[in-house]
Amino acid sequence: MNSEYRPYTLIAELTYRCPLRCPYCANPLDYGLRKNELDTPTWLRVFREAEALGVVQLNLTGGEPLLRDDLEDLIAGACTLDLYTNLITSGLPLTRERLAQLQALGLNSVQLSFQSARPSESDRIAGAPSFSRKLEAAKWVKSLELPLTINVVLHRNNIAETTDIITLAEELSADRLELANAQYLGWALHNRAALLPTREQIERARTIAAEARLRLQRTMEVVFVTPDYYSMYPKSCMDGWGRRFIVVNPEGLALPCHLARTLPGLRFENVQQSHLGDVWHYSSGFNQFRGEGWLPDPCRTCDRRHIDFGGCRCQAFHVTGNAGITDPACSLSSHHNRIEAARSQATQLAGTPIVFEYRSAKSPSPLRDREL
């Protein structure tokens, strides 16, 4: 039993369904083959078991969680456990009346995604008309005095708009703005050539965000997340594998991160058959990369091993084919040349027409943005 690690956040992926088709979606490429979603009683039991483990925060996400007809029941159940409940949404299926009802049942905060500060570009990236609906949703959140986080995934298509995105967040009176550069896994890895910015674009956006953070520090928190591809060292994946986060996907697999199920050779239990506490403490999948015993060279002797824990296991696998090696985003990795090659390609493609494939139930989608 691993008593050293206590989870504080449960990420409940309620569904893979979503009205948007974003080309950087973290959902697996084959999500369309996975039809079954956990029912209401199972989710409520998972919430209780998570709270007993020490979880204090619940992120309701997807896909689009508002497509669950039982969202009201789930939020009410979370409220009885005193879980801080955050709704992560595109805003499209929302109405003010439903939002007010969710708030009354115990919803604590809302994170709303935008794809661009420009309506036409936002709709193009999302693969669906959505910008005007998002504006409405943001105004409803603020009118009900709920904390509002605006999340924008930055990539080559929209990173030049960083100033305009910050202005949009100010106009919407957001409490927090997350400028989160795409993590190149899932659909984002599939579309990496069309999405990865250049180093110059990243540095320019980072400078703009830093200036805004100082200017707005009393009114809005501004967070800029640099992509691993342009860092000397990788970030800790989910604060370290199996240390602080639990993800439960729509099918019921309990995971240490969103894409852990894509790693071969690992076994993850389903909450329909297993108690979440047993999964957290005893699962071979959760324990595979916990602690430092598994660390390869050069991680095992690196001074940063307590900071980044070897980096992202999914990134290691999807870039190199081996989940047990140093994250290739690390400059000390023997496979770092693969990241450098991707950066060189981004520089070569700068200024060329951008075409990406949209999230689709087919794997991968044959539909490209020029066809919309």
Backbone hydrogen bonds, N-H to C=O, Kabsch-Sander energy under -0.5 kcal/mol:
donor,donor_aa,acceptor,acceptor_aa,energy
3,S,1,M,-1.0
8,Y,244,R,-2.6
9,T,244,R,-1.6
10,L,57,Q,-2.5
11,I,9,T,-0.5
11,I,246,I,-3.2
12,A,10,L,-0.8
12,A,59,N,-2.7
13,E,11,I,-0.9
13,E,248,V,-2.4
14,L,12,A,-1.2
14,L,61,T,-2.5
21,R,126,A,-3.5
25,C,22,C,-1.4
31,Y,28,P,-1.7
33,L,30,D,-2.1
34,R,31,Y,-1.8
35,K,33,L,-0.8
38,L,250,P,-1.9
43,W,39,D,-2.1
44,L,40,T,-2.5
45,R,41,P,-2.1
46,V,42,T,-2.4
47,F,43,W,-2.4
48,R,44,L,-1.8
49,E,45,R,-2.6
50,A,46,V,-2.5
51,E,47,F,-2.4
52,A,48,R,-1.9
53,L,49,E,-1.0
53,L,50,A,-0.6
54,G,50,A,-0.7
54,G,51,E,-0.9
55,V,50,A,-2.2
56,V,8,Y,-1.8
57,Q,8,Y,-1.8
58,L,84,Y,-3.2
59,N,10,L,-2.6
60,L,58,L,-0.6
60,L,86,N,-3.0
61,T,12,A,-2.6
61,T,59,N,-0.7
62,G,63,G,-0.7
63,G,17,R,-0.6
64,E,17,R,-3.4
67,L,64,E,-1.8
68,R,65,P,-2.0
69,D,67,L,-0.6
71,L,68,R,-1.3
74,L,70,D,-2.2
75,I,71,L,-2.5
76,A,72,E,-2.3
77,G,73,D,-2.2
78,A,74,L,-2.2
79,C,75,I,-2.2
80,T,76,A,-1.6
81,L,77,G,-0.6
81,L,78,A,-0.9
82,D,79,C,-1.7
83,L,78,A,-2.0
84,Y,56,V,-2.9
85,T,83,L,-0.7
86,N,58,L,-2.9
86,N,84,Y,-0.5
87,L,109,S,-2.4
88,I,60,L,-2.7
88,I,86,N,-0.6
89,T,87,L,-0.7
89,T,111,Q,-2.8
94,L,91,G,-1.1
99,L,95,T,-2.3
100,A,96,R,-2.5
101,Q,97,E,-1.9
102,L,98,R,-2.6
103,Q,99,L,-2.4
104,A,100,A,-2.2
105,L,101,Q,-1.6
106,G,102,L,-0.6
106,G,103,Q,-1.2
107,L,102,L,-2.4
108,N,85,T,-2.0
109,S,85,T,-1.5
110,V,147,P,-2.2
111,Q,87,L,-3.4
112,L,110,V,-0.5
112,L,149,T,-3.1
113,S,89,T,-1.9
114,F,151,N,-2.3
122,S,118,R,-3.0
123,D,119,P,-2.3
124,R,120,S,-1.9
125,I,121,E,-2.6
126,A,122,S,-2.3
127,G,123,D,-1.2
128,A,123,D,-1.4
134,K,130,S,-2.0
135,L,131,F,-2.0
136,E,132,S,-1.8
137,A,133,R,-2.4
138,A,134,K,-2.6
139,K,135,L,-2.0
140,W,136,E,-2.1
141,V,137,A,-2.3
142,K,138,A,-2.0
143,S,139,K,-2.3
144,L,140,W,-1.6
145,E,142,K,-1.5
146,L,141,V,-2.3
149,T,110,V,-2.5
150,I,176,R,-2.8
151,N,112,L,-2.6
151,N,149,T,-0.5
152,V,178,E,-2.7
153,V,114,F,-0.6
154,L,152,V,-0.7
154,L,180,A,-1.1
156,R,195,L,-3.4
158,N,155,H,-1.4
159,I,155,H,-2.3
161,E,158,N,-2.1
162,T,159,I,-1.3
165,I,161,E,-2.8
166,I,162,T,-2.2
167,T,163,T,-2.1
168,L,164,D,-2.5
169,A,165,I,-2.3
170,E,166,I,-2.2
171,E,167,T,-2.6
172,L,168,L,-1.8
173,S,170,E,-1.7
174,A,169,A,-2.5
175,D,148,L,-2.2
176,R,148,L,-1.6
177,L,221,E,-3.0
178,E,150,I,-3.0
179,L,177,L,-0.7
179,L,223,V,-3.5
180,A,152,V,-1.5
180,A,178,E,-1.0
181,N,179,L,-0.8
181,N,225,V,-1.8
182,A,154,L,-2.4
184,Y,182,A,-0.6
185,L,183,Q,-2.4
187,W,25,C,-2.1
187,W,27,N,-0.5
188,A,25,C,-0.6
188,A,185,L,-1.5
189,L,185,L,-0.5
190,H,186,G,-1.6
191,N,187,W,-1.8
192,R,189,L,-1.4
194,A,191,N,-1.2
195,L,191,N,-1.1
195,L,192,R,-0.7
196,L,192,R,-2.8
202,I,198,T,-2.1
203,E,199,R,-2.7
204,R,200,E,-2.2
205,A,201,Q,-2.3
206,R,202,I,-2.7
207,T,203,E,-2.2
208,I,204,R,-2.1
209,A,205,A,-2.4
210,A,206,R,-2.3
211,E,207,T,-2.2
212,A,208,I,-2.1
213,R,209,A,-2.3
214,L,210,A,-1.7
215,R,211,E,-2.2
216,L,212,A,-2.6
217,Q,214,L,-0.8
219,T,216,L,-1.9
220,M,216,L,-3.4
221,E,175,D,-2.3
223,V,177,L,-3.0
223,V,221,E,-0.5
225,V,179,L,-2.7
225,V,223,V,-0.5
226,T,224,F,-0.7
230,Y,227,P,-2.1
231,S,228,D,-1.8
237,C,308,D,-0.6
238,M,236,S,-0.6
239,D,236,S,-1.1
240,G,237,C,-1.7
243,R,240,G,-1.8
244,R,238,M,-0.6
244,R,240,G,-0.6
246,I,9,T,-2.0
247,V,255,L,-3.1
248,V,11,I,-2.4
249,N,247,V,-0.5
249,N,253,L,-2.1
252,G,249,N,-1.9
254,A,269,E,-2.4
255,L,247,V,-3.8
255,L,253,L,-0.5
260,A,257,C,-1.3
262,T,259,L,-2.1
263,L,260,A,-1.9
266,L,263,L,-1.0
268,F,266,L,-0.5
271,V,252,G,-3.1
273,Q,270,N,-1.9
274,S,270,N,-1.7
279,V,275,H,-2.1
280,W,276,L,-2.6
281,H,277,G,-2.1
282,Y,278,D,-2.9
283,S,278,D,-0.6
283,S,279,V,-1.7
285,G,267,R,-1.1
287,N,283,S,-2.0
288,Q,284,S,-1.1
290,R,287,N,-0.9
295,L,292,E,-1.1
299,C,296,P,-0.6
300,R,296,P,-2.1
301,T,298,P,-0.8
302,C,299,C,-1.6
305,R,302,C,-1.5
307,I,304,R,-2.1
308,D,304,R,-2.5
309,F,304,R,-0.6
309,F,305,R,-0.6
311,G,308,D,-2.7
316,A,312,C,-1.9
317,F,313,R,-2.1
318,H,314,C,-2.9
319,V,315,Q,-1.7
320,T,316,A,-2.1
321,G,317,F,-2.7
322,N,316,A,-0.9
325,I,322,N,-0.9
327,D,310,G,-1.7
330,C,327,D,-2.3
331,S,232,M,-2.9
333,S,330,C,-1.7
336,H,333,S,-1.4
338,R,335,H,-2.0
339,I,335,H,-0.6
339,I,336,H,-0.6
340,E,336,H,-2.2
341,A,337,N,-2.0
342,A,338,R,-1.5
343,R,339,I,-2.2
344,S,340,E,-2.4
345,Q,341,A,-2.2
346,A,342,A,-2.0
347,T,343,R,-1.9
348,Q,344,S,-2.3
349,L,345,Q,-2.2
350,A,346,A,-0.7
350,A,347,T,-0.7
352,T,349,L,-2.5
355,V,353,P,-0.6
358,Y,367,L,-1.6
359,R,21,R,-1.9
369,D,356,F,-1.8
371,E,368,R,-2.3
372,L,369,D,-1.0
